[in-house]
Amino acid sequence: MAGGASIAVNSVAVDSQFNVYAGDDYSHVTKLDSNGKQVWQWTALAPVLSVGVDSNFNVYASDYSNYVTKLDSNGKQVWQWTAPDSVHSVAVDSQFNVYAGDASGQVTKLDSTGKQVWQWKAPNFVHSVAVDSQFNVYVSDNSNYVTKLDSTGKQVWQWKAPSVVYSVAVDSKFNVYAGDKSNYVTKLQTANQ
């Protein structure tokens, strides 16, 4: 896999020691070291759509079979949670809470043990979720919206993009970046919002 994958890689994440985690269409999550050598590989029940990694090197994987799975640093399953639909994006915060956005439009916050904390309903299919250092969550959906939720899952604001936003990210100053179907990346300056 290091030199080039022969299958579609749907998601990658990198940890603080430069290990890379890749989720692919063959239902694998593969950990590569900083030199690109395979460390371990775990197999999900369906193609892996999104991967995330926390500061303790635990890995979170979502797949087409509606599961979010937490793996320890050795690739062993810790817990598994079932979503209402296929989870297309996962994010993890500094307290090891996990955020899952699914095809039914649900965004779910799970605690570090995989228990549901809250759930919020987006207008449509969720493409991407991101979380900032204050535990605010940013969601993009198939209705062209980017929505900010506070740490309790309450909507703070909503911005409408010119087209479907496939990916959303947030920086350390709380600026939000939205990549859309029209080939634009839009920066939303939201530090005071």
Salt bridges, closest charged atoms under 4 A:
ASP24 OD2 - HIS28 ND1 3.65
